[in-house]
Amino acid sequence: MQPYLDHYKLAGAIGIIADKTGKVHYQNLLGYADVEAKQPISKDNVFWIASMSKMFAGASIMMLVDEGKVSLDDPVTKFIPQLDKWMVVEEKDRSHVLLKAPVRPVTIRHLLSHTSGLAGTSELQQVTGADSTPLKARALSSVTGPLQSQPGDKYAYGNQGMNIAARVVEIVSDMPYEKFLQKRFFDPLGMTETTFWPSEAQLARLAGAYGPTLTKPLSDRVHRFPEAGGGLFSTTHDIFRYGLMLANDGELDGKRYLSHAAMDELRKEQTGKTKVNYSLGYHLRNGMFGHDGAYGTDLSVDPKTGMVAIFMVQCTSGDQWAARDLFLKTATKIFPK
């Protein structure tokens, strides 16, 4: 990683390579959390984990699948009947748009695998911002922006499907999405700093002075709502705890979070005939599964070796991806077989 710092491509990075018992084999803290202030990066730093948030949407749905309350192939309209007004773009040019009815229902599986046909963000979000309307409003408003392709036909990465899936979690569990995450994952796993609303004290520890593309102030719980596709903040410690649960096939410290069958769903490709390396809120990369975030944070777990690899960085230049790929390639090479 040092050349990335030497050439000012990254301000700072944390790299951790551990096994599924929690033993840390390698741990590097390099560079600065704040270059201007010469503040070294630290495990106390809070990071905007952006699209890593998608992992929790997928895991939440799978938890409800385990409980027999949801099936991945349930039509979304089973939970949100108003979405039966979805239409699909059949033809489009400058002078006209021809809409047709979907040839098959949009399912929960489609939402989580980016194959629903939904645009990346809802028309409502494009006007109001990513996180300034409740999940219910975002889900219902999705009918105004037509599906861009027939459900199941194409993979198109975005946040809208995750937000609708999170709304289904709210409906089925009868609690706000953030409370579901807190009760089912964050509290029992000891993820004490993972939140959609970082406090002022946490913001003082936020790595990078760039600030994410979310509504300010970030601590505002009145005017800001969960963005299930990319709104979470977290720490190295908390992501490590979640990674250990994934590496142990859905179990940690004697508590089972997800069944073996649920974990199998999260570890296998789910994009149908498009065959993209993606499951249900999880990237699949070189035998590993996990997710990354826009500023370069990444959790990757190897189910065969039990390796948990965590890369925490806040970078907007695009160099974070080459750095992350090199980190994972090196981690795989040096991890004891």
C-alpha positions in Angstrom: 0.0 0.0 0.0 2.9 2.3 0.6 3.3 3.5 -3.0 -0.4 4.7 -2.9 0.5 6.9 0.0 3.8 8.0 -1.4 2.1 9.2 -4.6 -0.8 10.9 -2.7 -3.3 8.5 -4.2 -4.6 7.5 -0.7 -4.5 9.6 2.4 -4.5 6.7 4.7 -5.7 3.1 5.0 -6.4 0.3 7.5 -5.8 -3.2 6.4 -6.7 -6.2 8.5 -6.3 -9.9 7.6 -7.8 -12.4 10.2 -9.0 -15.9 10.4 -12.5 -17.0 11.4 -11.5 -17.5 15.0 -10.8 -13.8 15.2 -7.0 -14.1 15.3 -5.5 -11.1 13.4 -2.6 -12.3 11.2 -1.8 -8.9 9.7 -2.8 -5.4 10.7 -1.5 -2.2 9.0 -2.5 1.4 9.8 -1.0 3.7 7.2 -1.1 7.4 6.6 -3.6 9.9 7.8 -7.3 10.2 8.6 -6.9 14.0 8.0 -3.9 15.0 5.8 -4.3 18.7 6.5 -4.3 18.3 10.2 -1.6 15.5 10.1 -3.9 13.3 12.1 -2.8 9.6 11.8 -5.4 7.1 10.8 -6.6 5.0 13.7 -8.9 2.1 14.6 -11.0 4.7 16.4 -11.9 6.4 13.1 -15.4 6.3 11.8 -15.9 5.6 8.1 -18.8 6.1 5.7 -19.2 2.6 4.5 -21.7 3.5 1.7 -22.7 0.5 -0.4 -21.5 -1.9 2.2 -24.9 -1.1 3.8 -26.4 -3.4 1.1 -25.0 -6.4 3.0 -27.4 -5.7 5.9 -30.4 -5.4 3.6 -29.7 -8.9 2.2 -29.0 -10.4 5.6 -32.2 -8.9 7.0 -34.3 -10.4 4.3 -32.6 -13.8 4.7 -33.3 -13.7 8.4 -37.0 -13.3 7.6 -36.7 -16.1 5.1 -35.3 -18.3 7.9 -38.3 -17.4 10.0 -40.7 -18.4 7.2 -42.1 -14.9 6.8 -40.7 -14.1 3.4 -39.7 -16.1 0.3 -37.1 -14.8 -2.1 -39.5 -15.5 -5.0 -42.4 -13.7 -3.4 -43.7 -10.9 -5.6 -42.9 -7.5 -4.0 -46.6 -6.7 -4.4 -47.4 -9.3 -1.8 -46.1 -6.8 0.7 -46.6 -3.5 -1.1 -49.8 -4.0 -3.3 -49.5 -0.4 -4.6 -46.5 -1.5 -6.7 -48.7 -3.4 -9.1 -48.7 -0.2 -11.1 -45.1 -0.7 -12.2 -44.6 -0.5 -16.0 -41.6 -1.3 -18.2 -39.9 0.8 -20.8 -40.4 -1.1 -24.1 -39.2 1.7 -26.5 -37.7 5.1 -25.9 -36.4 8.0 -27.9 -36.6 11.8 -27.7 -40.2 12.0 -28.8 -41.8 9.1 -27.1 -41.6 6.4 -24.4 -43.7 3.2 -24.9 -44.5 1.4 -21.6 -45.7 -2.2 -21.3 -46.7 -4.3 -18.4 -44.1 -6.5 -16.8 -44.1 -10.0 -18.2 -43.4 -11.4 -14.7 -43.6 -10.0 -11.2 -40.7 -8.2 -9.5 -39.6 -10.5 -6.7 -37.6 -10.0 -3.5 -34.7 -11.8 -5.2 -34.8 -9.3 -8.1 -34.6 -6.4 -5.6 -31.6 -7.7 -3.8 -29.7 -8.9 -6.9 -30.1 -5.6 -9.0 -32.2 -7.5 -11.6 -35.6 -5.8 -10.9 -35.3 -3.4 -13.8 -35.5 -0.4 -11.3 -33.4 2.7 -12.0 -30.6 3.3 -9.6 -32.5 5.9 -7.6 -36.1 6.8 -7.5 -37.4 10.0 -9.1 -38.4 11.2 -5.7 -34.8 10.8 -4.4 -33.4 12.7 -7.4 -35.5 15.6 -6.3 -35.3 15.4 -2.5 -31.9 13.7 -2.0 -31.0 10.2 -1.0 -32.1 10.2 2.6 -34.6 13.0 3.2 -37.8 10.9 2.8 -38.9 7.8 4.7 -38.5 4.3 3.1 -42.2 4.0 2.7 -42.4 7.1 0.5 -39.4 6.0 -1.5 -40.9 2.5 -2.1 -44.3 3.9 -3.1 -42.8 6.5 -5.4 -40.9 3.9 -7.3 -44.0 3.4 -9.6 -43.5 6.9 -11.1 -40.1 5.9 -12.6 -40.8 3.0 -14.9 -38.7 -0.2 -14.9 -35.9 0.1 -17.4 -36.0 -3.6 -18.3 -38.2 -6.6 -17.7 -37.7 -8.1 -14.2 -35.0 -10.7 -14.2 -33.7 -9.8 -17.6 -30.8 -7.5 -16.8 -28.4 -6.6 -14.0 -28.3 -2.8 -13.2 -26.6 -1.8 -10.0 -28.3 0.7 -7.8 -29.8 1.6 -4.5 -33.6 1.7 -5.2 -34.1 -2.1 -4.9 -32.3 -2.2 -1.6 -34.5 0.6 -0.2 -37.7 -1.3 -1.3 -36.3 -4.5 0.3 -35.7 -2.6 3.5 -39.3 -1.3 3.4 -40.4 -5.0 3.1 -38.4 -5.7 6.3 -40.3 -2.9 8.0 -43.7 -4.2 6.9 -43.0 -7.9 7.8 -41.2 -7.2 11.1 -43.5 -4.4 12.1 -40.6 -2.2 13.1 -38.5 0.6 11.5 -35.6 -0.8 9.5 -33.0 0.9 11.7 -34.5 -0.8 14.8 -34.5 -4.2 13.0 -30.8 -3.8 12.3 -30.1 -2.6 15.8 -32.0 -5.4 17.5 -31.1 -8.3 15.2 -27.5 -7.4 14.2 -25.8 -4.4 15.7 -26.6 -5.0 19.4 -26.0 -8.7 19.6 -22.8 -8.5 17.5 -21.4 -5.7 19.6 -21.4 -3.3 16.6 -21.7 -0.3 18.9 -20.7 2.4 16.4 -22.7 1.3 13.3 -25.4 3.8 12.5 -27.2 5.9 9.9 -26.9 8.9 12.2 -23.3 9.4 13.5 -23.2 11.6 16.6 -21.2 14.8 16.8 -18.6 12.8 18.8 -18.4 10.2 16.0 -18.3 12.8 13.3 -15.2 14.2 15.1 -13.6 10.8 14.3 -14.8 10.6 10.7 -11.9 9.7 8.4 -11.4 12.1 5.6 -12.8 15.6 5.5 -14.7 14.9 2.3 -18.1 14.0 3.7 -20.5 11.7 2.0 -23.3 12.6 -0.4 -25.9 12.5 2.3 -28.1 15.3 3.8 -26.4 17.4 6.5 -26.3 17.4 9.5 -25.7 13.7 9.5 -26.8 13.4 13.1 -30.3 14.7 12.3 -32.8 11.9 13.1 -35.8 14.1 12.3 -35.1 15.0 8.7 -32.9 12.1 7.7 -34.0 8.5 7.1 -32.2 5.2 6.5 -30.7 4.9 3.1 -30.5 1.1 2.9 -28.3 1.1 -0.2 -25.6 3.3 1.2 -26.2 5.2 4.3 -24.4 3.5 7.1 -21.3 4.6 9.1 -19.1 2.2 10.9 -15.7 1.3 12.3 -13.0 -1.3 11.6 -14.0 -3.1 14.8 -17.7 -3.3 13.9 -17.0 -4.5 10.3 -14.6 -7.1 11.8 -17.4 -8.4 14.0 -19.8 -8.7 11.1 -17.1 -10.4 9.0 -16.5 -13.0 11.6 -20.2 -13.9 11.7 -20.1 -14.3 7.9 -16.9 -16.4 8.1 -18.5 -18.7 10.7 -21.4 -19.5 8.4 -23.9 -17.2 10.1 -22.9 -17.9 13.7 -20.7 -16.1 16.2 -20.0 -16.5 19.9 -22.6 -19.3 20.2 -25.4 -17.2 18.6 -26.8 -18.1 15.2 -27.9 -15.2 13.1 -28.5 -16.9 9.7 -29.0 -20.5 8.8 -26.6 -22.5 6.6 -29.2 -22.4 3.9 -29.5 -18.6 4.2 -25.7 -18.2 4.0 -25.6 -20.4 0.9 -28.0 -18.0 -0.8 -25.7 -15.0 0.1 -22.6 -16.9 -1.2 -24.0 -17.8 -4.6 -24.6 -15.8 -7.8 -28.2 -14.7 -8.0 -28.4 -12.6 -11.2 -30.1 -15.2 -13.5 -29.2 -15.3 -17.1 -27.0 -12.2 -16.9 -24.4 -14.1 -14.8 -22.9 -11.2 -12.9 -20.9 -12.0 -9.8 -23.4 -10.8 -7.3 -25.8 -12.5 -4.9 -28.2 -10.7 -2.6 -26.5 -7.5 -1.4 -23.1 -9.2 -1.7 -20.4 -9.0 -4.2 -18.7 -12.3 -5.2 -15.1 -11.8 -6.1 -12.4 -14.4 -6.6 -14.0 -17.0 -4.4 -14.8 -14.4 -1.7 -18.0 -12.6 -0.8 -18.7 -9.3 0.9 -19.2 -5.7 -0.4 -17.3 -2.5 -0.9 -18.4 1.1 -0.5 -18.0 4.2 -2.7 -15.0 5.6 -0.8 -13.1 2.3 -0.9 -14.1 0.5 2.3 -14.3 -3.3 1.8 -15.1 -6.5 3.6 -14.3 -9.7 1.9 -14.7 -13.2 3.4 -13.3 -16.4 2.0 -15.7 -19.2 3.0 -13.1 -21.9 2.1 -10.2 -20.6 4.1 -12.1 -18.6 6.7 -10.1 -15.4 5.8 -11.6 -12.1 6.8 -10.1 -9.2 4.9 -11.0 -5.6 5.9 -9.8 -2.6 4.0 -10.9 0.8 5.4 -10.1 4.0 3.4 -11.9 7.2 2.4 -10.9 8.1 -1.1 -12.8 9.7 -4.0 -10.2 9.7 -6.8 -10.9 6.2 -8.1 -7.5 4.9 -7.0 -9.2 3.1 -4.1 -10.2 0.2 -6.3 -6.7 -0.7 -7.6 -5.5 -0.4 -4.0 -8.3 -2.6 -2.7 -7.7 -5.2 -5.4 -4.0 -5.3 -4.6 -4.7 -5.6 -0.9 -7.1 -8.6 -1.5 -4.7 -10.3 -3.9 -1.8 -9.9 -1.4 -4.1 -11.0 1.5 -5.0 -14.2 -0.4 -1.4 -14.9 -1.2 -0.1 -14.6 2.4 -3.0 -16.0 4.3 -1.9 -19.3 5.9 -3.6 -22.2 4.1 
